[in-house]
Amino acid sequence: MREVTFFWRVDRLEAIGIGPVLDVAQRIEFLSYIKRVPKDIRCLFKFHIREGKTIDDLRSVESLEVLEVVQESENLEEGHLVICRVIHPLPMLNARTNGTYTVAGSKLDENGLTYILQGSSLKLRLLSGVLRLMAKPDRVSARTLKLTPQNHESVLTEKQLKLAKFAYDRGYYDLPKRIKITELAEQMGLARATISEHLTKIEGILMDDMFSSMTDVRLTVDQARAIVETIEADMDQTEDYQIESFAGLIKRIKENMAEELPQDTEHIPELDVNQQPEEILKRIQEDIS
């Protein structure tokens, strides 16, 4: 498990489609999820409303839908507890990954947005690549979380796990090694080069899962285009998402793609428009490792 913290300065919040909320609230703290499925993400927030504003003013913010005021405080310093439905492409993609979660400590204030995610390195890399296309964070930090049987999710495929265990059990990772890679290959009935390639990839995935900084993850043209088409499909199919800020964010992603990604698209395969967004994301997650 990894935890990654992304931060954008307050003057760059318009680029990710959430700037207007600070016209109403001077500070917002994410407390927990109430419901979390694609197209229906409900969260409990603590809002510190600006003087002269009220909770009702939040209803003018496009990216949030106020569902319930759980606790309204007369003291501005204490803040109000409010359940909101979040309408934004990034939380939607986060929900679709089925393995990354926003955690307490995420906040929006006069300094900017602090967005903290936990999950497997593979899925965090996908979101990091998407974030870069939305608006490159001003700061990114990552750390490895202590694994327990309850929260462990392997970043390796089932076949990779079997190969790694086979090599480990026979002493390939002992010091000194009890078995050479040639002998491993003979026992498995595979070419030495094949075993060597797979073990190198496994080691790279594990090292990346432990130490990747997430600061410069770049999606390919195909991956980025699939992400955009997934977001656009959600927008077309859901009336609530047909708003100016949502469309503006997609436009900025496309502009960033044009500036940052290679323009040679001759060998990019056509996307299957009938594929479900979850299937597209699964394919991208497999490709990005």
Secondary structure, 3 states (H helix, E strand, C coil): CEEEEEEEEHHHHHHHCCHHHHHCEEEEEEEEEEEEECCEEEEEEEEEECCCCCHHHHHHCCCEEEEEEEECCCCCCCCEEEEEEECCHHHHHHHHCCCEEECCCCEEECCEEEEEEEECHHHHHHHHHHHHHHHCCCEEEEEECCCCCCCCCCCCCHHHHHHHHHHHHCCCCCCCCCCCHHHHHHHHCCCHHHHHHHHHHHHHHHHHHHHCCCCCCCCCHHHHHHHHHHHHHHHHHCHHHCCHHHHHHHHHHHHHHHHHCCCCCCCCCCCCCCCCHHHHHHHHHHHHC
